[in-house]
Amino acid sequence: MLPSRPLLHAALFALTALQALASDTFIAAVYEHAVILPDATGKPVSPDDALALMNKNMDVLEGAIKEAARQGAHIIVTPEDGIYGWLFTRETIYPYLEDIPDPVVNWIPCTDPTRFAPAPVQERLSCMARNNSIYVVANIGDKKPCNSSDPSCPSDGRYQYNTDVVFDPEGKLVARYHKYNLFRRETQFNYPKEPEAVTFETPFGKFGIFTCFDILFREPAVVLVSELQVDSVLFPTAWMNVLPFLTAVEFHSAWAMGMGVNLLSANTHNINLAMTGSGIYAPDGARTYYYNMKTEDGHLLIAELDSHPRLSPTSPPAVNWSSYALSVERFSPNDDDFGGLIFHDWFTFTDLTKPEGNLTVCQKDLCCHLSYKMAGKREDEVYVLGAFDGLHVVEGQYYLQICTLLKCKSADLNTCGQPVETAQTKFEMFSLSGTFGTNYVFPEVLYSGVQLAPGEFEVLNDGRLISKTRPTKPVVTVTLFGRWYEKD
């Protein structure tokens, strides 16, 4: 007699758990999705039309989930806005929202779809996880009714949240996270009253989850890693790339290194909005990543990660980010420092006029030290050492300390800080450090063509970011990106 379908699912789930427990590693997947967008309209569509669009996107995501499971992945992350897109008003997004219960209700939508309000999206995501015996992470919208007794209740009588959900290999809802740091264009959503620190346990480590813009703030990002000690972070995002420091693959890889955790980053793909860049990142560098500004195709990434990266022998040692910089005298005082803007922040620069040397540039309490040797100085390419110590105030307010070696857009110093993607200059060596007032510093090396440099640089425990290969590939930027959360 053949086993019943529920028993078969239970057996498969138990087998998956045992396989994961037998190893100190797991297989992670992320999918960069070219989202099918709704037609531009100022009026809400019908619930049926909204579901039809979401099913088109879920058809694509289901294909990626099946392929990830076929290749042995234990978990897959899909992007923010990956099921219905973006640029809604409060009214026009409403037909796309579902009431998402607290995971404590112990609910498998795939097998009990009518237990709560109609939830066809949650039901389908749950079945994708259950039918493929894989954790599925997705971003959808949550709606919660409220009334006039709540002084913060919106005038339309409901809260609307940008929400991540996680379904385990049985299809059970195991995590729900409401995005706390909304980007300036997300007026269709509400902030939760308090930041949420959402974690869940798996056979292959403790996971935390947050969304996109959250990564730049203490809550929930730092709380999850430093206080709740998660092993891996799930990161649905819709990241618009901003060179020279906030390109998705560059910053997300650096964040994983600086925080000492795995980061599973799934970006949306829309080249018209410069949205691309997904990756699977470990504390010792990128395991795999994808950056493509040429085609509109989606892309599946799969890689093996340590379940408990802090216990791994390859885990980088703790870093005192200012130890070296505070111990050395200021290199070569500069009489010809100049200013320039990077993403609306006013940097102090000094240019690398010689093919090798030692330089210092300072702003407020931050001094940045650089030792370098170029592998042949090109007259048509100009590099500068820059420092920024201050509050960034454009799309949000957050305090930064940044030391950077970067290529200028042209030989004109007025172009220093403008976006650059290509370079030809290689370095025999570089060593960058700074007198940081924060321990949260993220090391970035970006090569020509927006290529990362996994394994080709290292951070010493005294805070120096140094090159390991001789010579390097052509360099666009070398950066220590510091976040001083307490000064926000």
C-alpha positions as CSV (number, residue, x, y, z in Angstrom):
1,M,0.0,0.0,0.0
2,L,1.3,3.4,-1.0
3,P,1.8,5.9,1.9
4,S,-0.7,8.8,2.2
5,R,0.4,12.2,0.9
6,P,0.6,13.8,4.4
7,L,2.8,10.9,5.6
8,L,5.0,11.3,2.5
9,H,5.5,15.0,3.2
10,A,6.3,14.3,6.9
11,A,8.9,11.7,5.8
12,L,10.5,14.0,3.3
13,F,10.6,16.8,5.8
14,A,12.2,14.5,8.4
15,L,14.7,13.3,5.8
16,T,15.6,16.9,4.9
17,A,16.1,17.8,8.5
18,L,18.4,14.7,9.1
19,Q,20.4,15.5,6.1
20,A,21.0,19.1,7.2
21,L,21.8,18.0,10.8
22,A,24.4,15.6,9.4
23,S,26.4,18.5,8.0
24,D,27.8,21.8,9.2
25,T,26.9,23.3,5.9
26,F,23.8,24.0,3.9
27,I,22.8,24.9,0.3
28,A,21.4,28.4,-0.1
29,A,19.7,29.8,-3.2
30,V,18.5,33.3,-4.2
31,Y,16.6,34.4,-7.2
32,E,16.9,37.8,-8.9
33,H,13.5,38.3,-10.5
34,A,12.6,40.5,-13.4
35,V,9.2,41.4,-12.0
36,I,6.1,41.5,-14.2
37,L,4.6,44.9,-13.3
38,P,1.0,46.0,-13.2
39,D,-0.4,48.5,-15.7
40,A,-0.1,52.1,-14.5
41,T,-3.4,53.1,-13.1
42,G,-4.7,55.6,-10.6
43,K,-7.6,53.4,-9.6
44,P,-7.5,50.1,-7.7
45,V,-7.9,47.0,-9.8
46,S,-10.2,44.1,-8.9
47,P,-9.0,41.4,-6.5
48,D,-9.2,38.9,-9.4
49,D,-7.0,41.1,-11.6
50,A,-4.5,41.6,-8.7
51,L,-4.3,37.9,-8.1
52,A,-3.9,37.2,-11.9
53,L,-0.8,39.5,-12.0
54,M,0.6,37.9,-8.8
55,N,0.1,34.4,-10.2
56,K,2.2,35.4,-13.3
57,N,5.1,36.4,-11.0
58,M,4.6,33.3,-8.8
59,D,4.7,31.1,-11.9
60,V,8.2,32.4,-12.6
61,L,9.2,32.1,-8.9
62,E,7.9,28.6,-8.7
63,G,10.1,27.6,-11.6
64,A,13.1,29.0,-9.8
65,I,12.1,27.3,-6.5
66,K,11.7,23.9,-8.3
67,E,15.1,24.2,-9.9
68,A,16.8,25.3,-6.6
69,A,15.2,22.3,-4.9
70,R,16.4,20.0,-7.7
71,Q,19.9,21.2,-7.1
72,G,19.7,20.4,-3.4
73,A,19.0,23.9,-2.0
74,H,17.6,23.9,1.6
75,I,16.3,27.5,1.4
76,I,15.6,30.1,-1.3
77,V,15.1,33.9,-1.0
78,T,13.1,35.8,-3.5
79,P,13.1,39.6,-3.9
80,E,11.3,42.5,-2.3
81,D,8.3,43.5,-4.5
82,G,8.8,40.3,-6.4
83,I,5.2,39.3,-6.6
84,Y,3.4,42.6,-7.5
85,G,6.0,45.3,-8.2
86,W,6.1,48.9,-6.8
87,L,5.0,52.5,-7.2
88,F,1.6,52.1,-5.7
89,T,-0.6,54.4,-3.7
90,R,-2.3,53.2,-0.5
91,E,-5.5,52.7,-2.5
92,T,-4.1,50.9,-5.5
93,I,-2.0,48.4,-3.6
94,Y,-4.9,47.3,-1.4
95,P,-6.2,44.6,-3.7
96,Y,-2.8,42.9,-3.6
97,L,-2.7,42.6,0.2
98,E,-3.5,39.7,2.5
99,D,-4.0,39.4,6.2
100,I,-0.9,37.5,7.4
101,P,-1.3,35.9,10.8
102,D,1.4,35.7,13.5
103,P,3.4,32.5,12.9
104,V,2.5,31.3,16.5
105,V,-0.8,30.1,15.0
106,N,1.0,27.1,13.6
107,W,-0.5,27.3,10.2
108,I,0.1,25.4,6.9
109,P,-1.9,27.4,4.3
110,C,-1.3,24.7,1.7
111,T,-3.3,22.1,3.7
112,D,-5.7,24.5,5.5
113,P,-6.3,27.4,3.2
114,T,-9.6,28.5,4.7
115,R,-8.5,28.7,8.3
116,F,-8.1,32.5,8.0
117,A,-9.3,35.2,5.6
118,P,-8.8,34.3,1.9
119,A,-5.1,34.0,1.4
120,P,-4.4,32.6,-2.1
121,V,-0.9,34.0,-2.2
122,Q,0.1,32.5,1.1
123,E,-1.5,29.2,0.1
124,R,0.5,29.1,-3.1
125,L,3.8,30.0,-1.5
126,S,3.2,27.4,1.2
127,C,2.5,24.8,-1.4
128,M,5.7,25.7,-3.3
129,A,7.7,25.1,-0.1
130,R,5.8,21.9,0.8
131,N,5.8,20.4,-2.6
132,N,9.6,21.0,-3.0
133,S,10.7,20.4,0.6
134,I,12.5,23.7,0.8
135,Y,12.3,26.9,2.9
136,V,10.7,29.6,0.8
137,V,11.2,33.3,1.6
138,A,9.0,35.9,-0.2
139,N,7.9,39.5,0.1
140,I,4.2,40.3,0.1
141,G,1.8,42.9,1.6
142,D,0.0,42.5,5.0
143,K,-3.2,44.4,6.0
144,K,-4.5,44.8,9.5
145,P,-7.8,46.5,10.4
146,C,-7.7,49.2,13.1
147,N,-10.3,51.6,14.6
148,S,-10.6,55.1,16.0
149,S,-9.7,53.9,19.5
150,D,-6.1,53.6,18.2
151,P,-4.8,57.2,17.8
152,S,-2.4,56.2,15.1
153,C,-4.9,54.3,13.0
154,P,-4.9,55.7,9.4
155,S,-8.1,57.4,8.2
156,D,-8.9,54.4,5.9
157,G,-9.1,52.1,9.0
158,R,-6.2,49.8,8.2
159,Y,-2.5,49.3,8.6
160,Q,-0.6,48.2,5.5
161,Y,2.9,46.7,5.8
162,N,5.7,45.7,3.5
163,T,6.1,42.1,4.7
164,D,8.5,39.2,4.4
165,V,7.2,35.7,5.0
166,V,9.0,32.4,5.4
167,F,7.5,28.9,4.9
168,D,9.3,25.8,6.0
169,P,9.6,22.6,4.0
170,E,6.3,21.4,5.4
171,G,4.7,24.6,4.1
172,K,4.2,26.1,7.6
173,L,4.5,29.8,8.2
174,V,7.5,30.2,10.5
175,A,8.3,33.9,10.2
176,R,6.6,37.2,9.4
177,Y,8.5,40.5,9.3
178,H,7.1,44.0,8.8
179,K,9.7,46.4,7.2
180,Y,10.6,49.1,9.7
181,N,12.8,51.5,7.7
182,L,10.7,52.4,4.7
183,F,12.3,54.0,1.7
184,R,11.0,57.5,0.9
185,R,8.8,56.3,-2.0
186,E,7.0,53.7,0.1
187,T,4.0,55.9,1.0
188,Q,1.7,53.0,0.4
189,F,2.9,51.3,3.6
190,N,2.8,52.0,7.3
191,Y,5.7,51.8,9.7
192,P,5.1,49.1,12.4
193,K,4.8,50.8,15.9
194,E,8.0,49.1,17.1
195,P,10.9,47.6,15.2
196,E,10.7,43.8,14.9
197,A,13.6,41.5,15.5
198,V,12.4,38.3,13.7
199,T,14.4,35.1,14.1
200,F,13.7,31.4,13.6
201,E,15.7,28.2,14.1
202,T,16.4,25.7,11.4
203,P,18.4,22.4,11.3
204,F,21.2,24.5,9.7
205,G,21.5,27.5,12.0
206,K,19.6,30.5,13.4
207,F,18.2,32.9,10.8
208,G,17.1,36.5,10.9
209,I,15.2,38.5,8.3
210,F,14.8,42.1,7.2
211,T,14.2,44.1,4.0
212,C,16.2,46.3,1.8
213,F,16.7,49.8,3.4
214,D,16.7,48.1,6.9
215,I,20.3,47.0,6.3
216,L,21.6,50.6,6.8
217,F,20.1,51.0,10.3
218,R,20.8,49.6,13.8
219,E,17.2,48.3,14.2
220,P,16.7,45.6,13.1
221,A,20.0,44.8,11.3
222,V,22.5,45.2,14.1
223,V,20.2,43.9,16.8
224,L,19.7,40.6,14.9
225,V,23.5,40.1,14.5
226,S,25.1,41.6,17.5
227,E,22.4,40.9,20.2
228,L,20.4,37.9,18.9
229,Q,23.4,36.2,17.4
230,V,21.9,34.9,14.1
231,D,24.1,32.8,11.8
232,S,22.5,33.9,8.6
233,V,20.4,36.8,7.4
234,L,17.6,36.6,4.7
235,F,17.5,39.8,2.7
236,P,14.7,40.4,0.1
237,T,15.6,43.7,-1.6
238,A,14.7,46.1,-4.4
239,W,18.1,47.9,-4.5
240,M,18.8,50.8,-6.8
241,N,22.6,50.8,-7.3
242,V,24.5,53.9,-6.3
243,L,28.2,54.0,-7.2
244,P,30.8,54.3,-5.8
245,F,29.8,52.7,-2.4
246,L,26.2,51.5,-2.5
247,T,26.2,49.2,-5.5
248,A,24.2,46.1,-4.3
249,V,26.9,43.4,-4.7
250,E,29.6,45.7,-3.3
251,F,27.8,46.9,-0.2
252,H,26.0,43.6,0.7
253,S,29.1,41.6,0.4
254,A,30.9,44.1,2.6
255,W,28.1,44.1,5.1
256,A,28.3,40.3,5.5
257,M,32.1,40.6,6.0
258,G,31.8,43.4,8.5
259,M,29.0,41.8,10.5
260,G,30.5,38.3,10.4
261,V,27.4,36.5,9.1
262,N,26.0,34.9,6.0
263,L,23.7,37.1,3.9
264,L,21.3,35.8,1.3
265,S,20.5,38.8,-0.8
266,A,17.8,38.6,-3.5
267,N,17.4,41.7,-5.6
268,T,14.7,42.6,-8.1
269,H,15.9,43.0,-11.7
270,N,15.0,46.2,-13.7
271,I,17.8,47.8,-15.6
272,N,15.8,51.0,-16.3
273,L,15.9,51.6,-12.5
274,A,19.5,50.3,-12.1
275,M,18.1,47.4,-10.1
276,T,20.4,44.3,-10.2
277,G,22.9,42.6,-8.0
278,S,22.1,39.5,-5.9
279,G,24.4,37.3,-4.0
280,I,25.2,34.6,-1.4
281,Y,27.8,36.1,0.9
282,A,29.8,34.7,3.8
283,P,32.1,36.5,6.3
284,D,35.1,35.6,4.2
285,G,33.7,36.9,1.0
286,A,31.1,36.3,-1.8
287,R,30.4,32.7,-2.5
288,T,28.5,33.7,-5.7
289,Y,27.0,36.9,-7.0
290,Y,25.2,38.3,-10.1
291,Y,25.3,41.8,-11.6
292,N,23.8,42.4,-15.0
293,M,22.8,45.8,-16.5
294,K,22.5,44.5,-20.1
295,T,19.6,42.1,-20.2
296,E,16.2,41.8,-18.5
297,D,16.5,38.1,-17.5
298,G,16.0,36.7,-14.0
299,H,18.8,34.6,-12.5
300,L,19.1,31.8,-10.0
301,L,22.2,31.6,-7.7
302,I,23.1,28.6,-5.5
303,A,26.0,28.1,-3.2
304,E,27.1,26.2,-0.1
305,L,27.5,28.1,3.2
306,D,28.7,27.2,6.7
307,S,25.7,26.7,9.0
308,H,27.5,28.5,11.9
309,P,30.0,30.8,10.3
310,R,31.3,32.2,13.6
311,L,32.6,28.7,14.4
312,S,34.1,28.2,11.0
313,P,38.0,28.1,10.8
314,T,37.7,30.5,7.8
315,S,35.8,33.0,9.9
316,P,37.8,36.3,10.0
317,P,39.2,37.4,13.4
318,A,37.7,40.3,15.3
319,V,39.0,43.7,14.0
320,N,39.9,46.8,15.9
321,W,39.1,49.2,13.1
322,S,41.1,52.1,14.4
323,S,44.1,50.4,16.0
324,Y,46.6,50.9,13.2
325,A,45.4,54.3,12.1
326,L,45.6,55.7,15.6
327,S,49.1,54.3,16.1
328,V,50.8,56.0,13.1
329,E,51.7,59.6,12.5
330,R,49.8,61.5,9.8
331,F,51.4,60.8,6.5
332,S,52.4,63.6,4.2
333,P,50.3,66.7,5.3
334,N,48.5,68.0,2.2
335,D,48.2,71.7,1.3
336,D,46.2,70.9,-1.8
337,D,43.2,69.0,-0.3
338,F,39.9,69.8,-2.1
339,G,36.3,69.0,-1.7
340,G,33.8,67.0,-3.7
341,L,30.4,65.4,-3.5
342,I,29.6,61.7,-3.4
343,F,25.8,60.9,-3.2
344,H,25.2,64.4,-1.7
345,D,27.9,64.0,1.0
346,W,30.8,66.5,1.0
347,F,34.1,64.6,1.0
348,T,37.6,65.9,1.6
349,F,40.0,64.6,-1.1
350,T,43.7,64.5,-1.9
351,D,44.9,63.1,-5.2
352,L,47.5,60.5,-5.8
353,T,50.0,62.5,-7.8
354,K,52.8,59.9,-7.6
355,P,52.9,56.3,-8.7
356,E,53.6,55.2,-5.1
357,G,53.6,56.7,-1.7
358,N,51.8,57.3,1.6
359,L,48.9,59.8,2.1
360,T,46.6,61.0,4.8
361,V,43.4,63.0,4.4
362,C,41.2,64.1,7.4
363,Q,37.7,65.3,8.0
364,K,36.5,66.1,11.5
365,D,37.5,63.2,13.7
366,L,38.3,60.8,10.8
367,C,41.8,60.5,9.3
368,C,42.3,58.1,6.5
369,H,45.7,56.6,5.8
370,L,46.8,55.1,2.5
371,S,50.0,53.3,1.4
372,Y,50.0,52.3,-2.2
373,K,52.0,51.4,-5.3
374,M,50.5,51.6,-8.8
375,A,51.5,49.0,-11.4
376,G,52.3,51.8,-13.8
377,K,50.6,55.2,-13.4
378,R,48.3,56.2,-16.3
379,E,48.1,59.9,-17.1
380,D,44.5,59.6,-18.2
381,E,43.3,58.1,-15.0
382,V,43.2,60.0,-11.7
383,Y,42.8,58.5,-8.2
384,V,42.1,60.3,-5.0
385,L,42.0,59.4,-1.3
386,G,38.8,60.7,0.4
387,A,37.3,61.0,3.8
388,F,33.8,61.7,5.0
389,D,32.7,62.1,8.6
390,G,29.1,63.2,9.0
391,L,25.3,62.7,8.8
392,H,23.9,61.6,5.5
393,V,20.5,63.2,5.1
394,V,19.1,62.5,1.6
395,E,16.8,59.5,1.5
396,G,17.2,58.9,5.2
397,Q,19.4,60.1,8.1
398,Y,22.4,58.0,9.1
399,Y,25.9,58.9,10.3
400,L,28.8,57.7,8.2
401,Q,32.6,57.6,8.5
402,I,34.1,56.6,5.1
403,C,37.7,56.2,3.9
404,T,38.0,55.6,0.2
405,L,40.5,55.2,-2.6
406,L,38.6,55.9,-5.8
407,K,39.0,56.6,-9.5
408,C,37.7,59.9,-10.8
409,K,35.5,60.0,-13.8
410,S,38.1,61.9,-15.8
411,A,41.4,63.7,-15.3
412,D,39.4,66.7,-14.2
413,L,39.4,66.7,-10.3
414,N,35.9,68.2,-10.4
415,T,34.6,64.8,-11.5
416,C,36.0,63.0,-8.5
417,G,33.1,61.2,-6.7
418,Q,31.0,60.8,-9.8
419,P,29.9,57.3,-10.7
420,V,32.5,55.2,-12.5
421,E,32.2,51.6,-13.6
422,T,35.4,51.0,-15.6
423,A,39.2,51.4,-15.0
424,Q,42.5,50.3,-16.4
425,T,44.9,51.1,-13.5
426,K,46.2,48.2,-11.5
427,F,47.9,48.4,-8.1
428,E,51.0,46.4,-6.9
429,M,49.7,47.0,-3.4
430,F,47.4,49.1,-1.3
431,S,46.8,49.5,2.5
432,L,43.8,51.6,3.7
433,S,42.9,52.4,7.3
434,G,41.1,55.0,9.3
435,T,40.7,56.4,12.8
436,F,37.1,55.2,13.1
437,G,34.9,55.9,16.0
438,T,32.7,52.9,15.3
439,N,33.3,49.1,15.2
440,Y,30.8,48.8,12.4
441,V,33.0,49.1,9.3
442,F,32.3,47.4,6.0
443,P,35.3,46.6,3.6
444,E,34.7,47.0,-0.1
445,V,37.0,46.4,-3.1
446,L,35.4,47.0,-6.5
447,Y,37.1,46.2,-9.7
448,S,36.4,47.5,-13.2
449,G,33.1,46.4,-14.6
450,V,31.5,46.2,-11.1
451,Q,33.3,43.0,-10.2
452,L,34.0,42.0,-6.6
453,A,37.4,40.7,-5.4
454,P,36.7,37.7,-3.3
455,G,39.9,36.3,-1.8
456,E,42.0,39.1,-3.3
457,F,42.1,41.3,-0.3
458,E,42.0,40.9,3.5
459,V,41.4,43.0,6.6
460,L,44.0,42.7,9.3
461,N,42.9,42.7,12.9
462,D,44.4,46.2,13.4
463,G,42.0,47.6,10.8
464,R,44.0,47.7,7.6
465,L,42.4,46.7,4.4
466,I,45.2,45.3,2.3
467,S,45.6,43.8,-1.2
468,K,46.7,40.2,-1.5
469,T,47.2,39.8,-5.2
470,R,50.1,41.4,-7.2
471,P,49.1,43.2,-9.2
472,T,45.4,43.7,-8.6
473,K,42.8,43.8,-11.4
474,P,41.9,47.4,-12.5
475,V,40.6,49.2,-9.4
476,V,37.5,51.4,-9.3
477,T,37.2,51.8,-5.5
478,V,38.8,50.5,-2.3
479,T,36.6,51.6,0.7
480,L,36.1,51.3,4.4
481,F,32.4,52.2,4.9
482,G,31.7,53.0,8.5
483,R,28.3,53.3,10.2
484,W,28.2,55.1,13.5
485,Y,24.7,54.1,14.6
486,E,24.8,55.9,17.9
487,K,25.3,59.3,16.2
488,D,22.2,59.0,13.9
